[in-house]
Amino acid sequence: MCKSLSLAFAAALLFAAFSPGQNTKKTALDKATLEAYVRHMYVLDSRITVQVGDPKPSADLPGFQEVAVRASLGQQFQEFTFLVSKDGQKVVQGQVYDIANNPFKHDLDRLKTDLAPNIGTPGAPVVLVEFSDFQCPYCAQEATMLRQNLLTAYPKQVRLYFKAFPLDQHNWAKPAAVAAYCVNRQKSDLFWEYHDWIFAHQSEITPENLRDKVMEWAKGQKDLDALQLTSCMDSSATIGDVEKNITEGHALQIGGTPTVFVNGRRIQQTDWNTLRTIIDYEIEYQKTAKNAGEDCGCTLELNVPGMPQQQKTSLPMAPPKKN
């Protein structure tokens, strides 16, 4: 997996921020106190910047405050979410589940599939949303695995959406993503041709030759206007599409690529046998649960003409994400 941050470990553990003799009662709602506690817990030395967000009431656990903590080293980062009791004395790290809802609803509400490049069957009971980086070698392996197996094994039960999520440390991943969405905007059927080509030629591409390589590929596509593609790439006309994906990925706290969500279930760099087991399970489960997939009434849903309203479940639609 291509990771966005591998936190450096210090040679020795850090000491607590307060001395034993101090009378002031510590509270995790104090930013400096929580920062010191997190640094000690994860052995984050002075090279790593730790930013503690403002507490806000938890929507999942009444009586607790939600506090986001971001650890960063240069452009790389990792995010944590803590639940802090109202008196600041207890800190919880973990996921809170509502038994009435899909256990992955938290991520389902943040996944946006509208207009994303996709293959498979509209209205499928299983939806995969893949966050990938064109420069990541592990992404190339997963792309090959998905393209060779997914639709052959599941011609009608699965739909796959692709999200370009270029990592900061990859120097040509973002312009390659811009080019991908330029292709998709002009001829959506050719997006997957570009997708397969760029992963297959990943080792040959550099920041300096990316444009020439893409145009060399484009000249072999009779249904693609090469001049229009050039203009789109040079003006970065689709940079907004890429930035939306990055914002969405950060909201989902994606820490590396490839990351794929199967009906909201987060999976990182898997093999085909494992993925197939999960998909088979979801196909059976959704026959009765109907709380994920494109017709579930959750954010992944697409409006399928003619589908009876009563077939949808009661999961509420999330409000549109403002980017």
VEXMI-514061 format. One record per residue (C-alpha): residue number from 0; x, y, z. Coordinates in steps of 0.2 Angstrom, whole numbers. Example, Ala and Ser with C-alpha at 12.3 -4.5 7.8 and 13.67 -1.06 7.14 Angstrom:
[0 [62 -22 39]]
[1 [68 -5 36]]
//
This chain:
[0 [0 0 0]]
[1 [6 18 -4]]
[2 [4 26 13]]
[3 [1 45 16]]
[4 [11 45 32]]
[5 [22 32 42]]
[6 [24 40 59]]
[7 [42 41 65]]
[8 [46 33 82]]
[9 [57 42 94]]
[10 [72 33 102]]
[11 [64 35 119]]
[12 [47 37 126]]
[13 [41 55 130]]
[14 [37 60 148]]
[15 [20 65 154]]
[16 [16 84 152]]
[17 [12 87 170]]
[18 [23 83 185]]
[19 [15 71 199]]
[20 [15 86 211]]
[21 [5 97 201]]
[22 [-12 101 209]]
[23 [-21 107 193]]
[24 [-33 94 187]]
[25 [-29 89 169]]
[26 [-43 89 156]]
[27 [-42 82 138]]
[28 [-53 97 133]]
[29 [-37 107 135]]
[30 [-28 106 118]]
[31 [-11 107 126]]
[32 [-15 93 138]]
[33 [-22 82 124]]
[34 [-8 85 113]]
[35 [5 80 126]]
[36 [-6 64 130]]
[37 [-7 59 111]]
[38 [12 62 109]]
[39 [16 51 124]]
[40 [3 37 118]]
[41 [10 36 100]]
[42 [28 41 103]]
[43 [27 57 92]]
[44 [43 66 93]]
[45 [46 85 90]]
[46 [48 82 71]]
[47 [30 78 70]]
[48 [17 93 71]]
[49 [2 89 81]]
[50 [-14 99 79]]
[51 [-29 97 90]]
[52 [-45 103 84]]
[53 [-59 112 93]]
[54 [-71 100 103]]
[55 [-89 98 96]]
[56 [-103 88 102]]
[57 [-103 70 96]]
[58 [-118 65 85]]
[59 [-114 47 89]]
[60 [-112 47 108]]
[61 [-122 59 119]]
[62 [-112 67 133]]
[63 [-96 66 124]]
[64 [-86 79 114]]
[65 [-78 74 97]]
[66 [-60 81 95]]
[67 [-50 78 79]]
[68 [-31 77 80]]
[69 [-20 78 65]]
[70 [-1 73 65]]
[71 [9 79 51]]
[72 [27 78 44]]
[73 [29 89 30]]
[74 [15 86 17]]
[75 [11 69 25]]
[76 [-2 67 38]]
[77 [-12 55 48]]
[78 [-29 60 57]]
[79 [-36 53 73]]
[80 [-53 56 81]]
[81 [-56 55 100]]
[82 [-72 56 110]]
[83 [-69 65 126]]
[84 [-81 65 141]]
[85 [-89 82 146]]
[86 [-78 83 161]]
[87 [-63 80 151]]
[88 [-57 65 161]]
[89 [-61 51 149]]
[90 [-55 48 131]]
[91 [-62 35 119]]
[92 [-54 31 103]]
[93 [-65 19 92]]
[94 [-80 18 81]]
[95 [-98 20 89]]
[96 [-111 10 80]]
[97 [-130 12 80]]
[98 [-138 -5 79]]
[99 [-152 2 69]]
[100 [-141 7 54]]
[101 [-128 -1 43]]
[102 [-112 -2 53]]
[103 [-103 7 39]]
[104 [-116 21 37]]
[105 [-103 34 44]]
[106 [-92 31 28]]
[107 [-107 28 17]]
[108 [-113 46 21]]
[109 [-97 53 15]]
[110 [-95 43 -2]]
[111 [-100 53 -17]]
[112 [-102 43 -33]]
[113 [-111 55 -44]]
[114 [-102 58 -61]]
[115 [-87 47 -55]]
[116 [-80 35 -69]]
[117 [-88 18 -67]]
[118 [-91 1 -74]]
[119 [-104 -12 -70]]
[120 [-123 -13 -68]]
[121 [-133 2 -63]]
[122 [-144 -2 -47]]
[123 [-132 -16 -42]]
[124 [-133 -23 -24]]
[125 [-114 -21 -21]]
[126 [-105 -5 -25]]
[127 [-86 -3 -24]]
[128 [-78 14 -23]]
[129 [-60 14 -26]]
[130 [-48 28 -21]]
[131 [-32 25 -31]]
[132 [-16 34 -36]]
[133 [-9 32 -54]]
[134 [9 32 -48]]
[135 [6 20 -34]]
[136 [13 2 -38]]
[137 [1 -6 -27]]
[138 [-13 3 -35]]
[139 [-7 -4 -52]]
[140 [-8 -22 -45]]
[141 [-26 -19 -38]]
[142 [-31 -11 -54]]
[143 [-26 -26 -64]]
[144 [-34 -38 -51]]
[145 [-51 -29 -52]]
[146 [-51 -27 -71]]
[147 [-47 -45 -74]]
[148 [-59 -52 -62]]
[149 [-73 -41 -56]]
[150 [-85 -40 -71]]
[151 [-81 -58 -76]]
[152 [-87 -65 -59]]
[153 [-101 -52 -57]]
[154 [-108 -46 -73]]
[155 [-124 -39 -65]]
[156 [-122 -39 -46]]
[157 [-108 -26 -44]]
[158 [-104 -8 -49]]
[159 [-86 0 -47]]
[160 [-83 18 -46]]
[161 [-65 25 -47]]
[162 [-59 40 -37]]
[163 [-42 47 -42]]
[164 [-33 51 -25]]
[165 [-15 57 -29]]
[166 [-4 57 -14]]
[167 [7 72 -11]]
[168 [24 62 -12]]
[169 [20 56 -30]]
[170 [26 69 -42]]
[171 [16 65 -57]]
[172 [0 57 -50]]
[173 [-10 73 -49]]
[174 [-7 79 -67]]
[175 [-11 61 -73]]
[176 [-27 62 -63]]
[177 [-31 78 -72]]
[178 [-28 70 -88]]
[179 [-39 55 -84]]
[180 [-54 66 -80]]
[181 [-51 76 -96]]
[182 [-53 59 -105]]
[183 [-68 55 -95]]
[184 [-76 72 -98]]
[185 [-74 70 -117]]
[186 [-77 51 -119]]
[187 [-82 42 -103]]
[188 [-80 25 -112]]
[189 [-61 28 -115]]
[190 [-58 32 -97]]
[191 [-55 14 -93]]
[192 [-43 13 -108]]
[193 [-33 27 -101]]
[194 [-34 19 -83]]
[195 [-27 2 -90]]
[196 [-14 10 -101]]
[197 [-7 22 -87]]
[198 [-5 8 -74]]
[199 [3 -4 -87]]
[200 [16 10 -92]]
[201 [18 17 -74]]
[202 [37 13 -74]]
[203 [40 23 -90]]
[204 [32 39 -84]]
[205 [41 54 -77]]
[206 [34 71 -73]]
[207 [44 77 -88]]
[208 [37 65 -101]]
[209 [19 63 -94]]
[210 [11 75 -106]]
[211 [20 67 -121]]
[212 [16 49 -116]]
[213 [-3 54 -114]]
[214 [-3 62 -131]]
[215 [5 47 -139]]
[216 [-8 36 -131]]
[217 [-22 48 -137]]
[218 [-17 48 -155]]
[219 [-21 29 -155]]
[220 [-39 32 -149]]
[221 [-49 36 -165]]
[222 [-64 42 -154]]
[223 [-54 55 -144]]
[224 [-50 73 -150]]
[225 [-32 75 -146]]
[226 [-32 94 -147]]
[227 [-46 95 -135]]
[228 [-37 84 -123]]
[229 [-22 94 -125]]
[230 [-31 110 -121]]
[231 [-40 102 -106]]
[232 [-23 95 -99]]
[233 [-14 112 -101]]
[234 [-27 122 -93]]
[235 [-30 109 -79]]
[236 [-48 111 -83]]
[237 [-53 95 -72]]
[238 [-42 100 -57]]
[239 [-58 103 -47]]
[240 [-63 85 -50]]
[241 [-47 79 -43]]
[242 [-47 91 -28]]
[243 [-65 85 -24]]
[244 [-59 67 -23]]
[245 [-44 73 -12]]
[246 [-56 82 0]]
[247 [-68 67 1]]
[248 [-53 56 4]]
[249 [-47 67 19]]
[250 [-65 67 26]]
[251 [-65 48 25]]
[252 [-47 48 34]]
[253 [-40 38 20]]
[254 [-22 35 25]]
[255 [-15 26 9]]
[256 [-19 19 -8]]
[257 [-27 8 -14]]
[258 [-42 9 -3]]
[259 [-58 2 -9]]
[260 [-75 3 0]]
[261 [-87 -12 -3]]
[262 [-104 -6 2]]
[263 [-96 6 14]]
[264 [-84 -8 21]]
[265 [-66 -1 20]]
[266 [-53 -13 13]]
[267 [-35 -9 10]]
[268 [-25 -18 -3]]
[269 [-33 -35 -4]]
[270 [-32 -50 -15]]
[271 [-45 -57 -26]]
[272 [-50 -72 -15]]
[273 [-53 -61 0]]
[274 [-62 -47 -10]]
[275 [-73 -60 -18]]
[276 [-78 -68 -1]]
[277 [-84 -50 5]]
[278 [-93 -47 -11]]
[279 [-102 -64 -11]]
[280 [-107 -60 7]]
[281 [-114 -43 3]]
[282 [-124 -50 -12]]
[283 [-133 -62 0]]
[284 [-134 -50 15]]
[285 [-142 -36 4]]
[286 [-156 -48 -2]]
[287 [-164 -44 15]]
[288 [-155 -30 23]]
[289 [-156 -18 8]]
[290 [-145 -5 17]]
[291 [-131 -3 5]]
[292 [-128 -4 -14]]
[293 [-136 9 -26]]
[294 [-154 6 -22]]
[295 [-152 7 -3]]
[296 [-158 25 0]]
[297 [-141 30 7]]
[298 [-129 42 -1]]
[299 [-122 29 -14]]
[300 [-139 28 -22]]
[301 [-142 34 -40]]
[302 [-159 38 -46]]
[303 [-165 23 -56]]
[304 [-179 28 -67]]
[305 [-195 17 -64]]
[306 [-189 10 -48]]
[307 [-204 9 -36]]
[308 [-202 21 -21]]
[309 [-208 7 -8]]
[310 [-193 -4 -12]]
[311 [-181 9 -4]]
[312 [-176 8 14]]
[313 [-178 21 27]]
[314 [-159 26 29]]
[315 [-159 45 27]]
[316 [-150 53 13]]
[317 [-135 64 18]]
[318 [-135 82 14]]
[319 [-124 87 -1]]
[320 [-106 89 4]]
[321 [-100 106 2]]
[322 [-82 106 -5]]
//
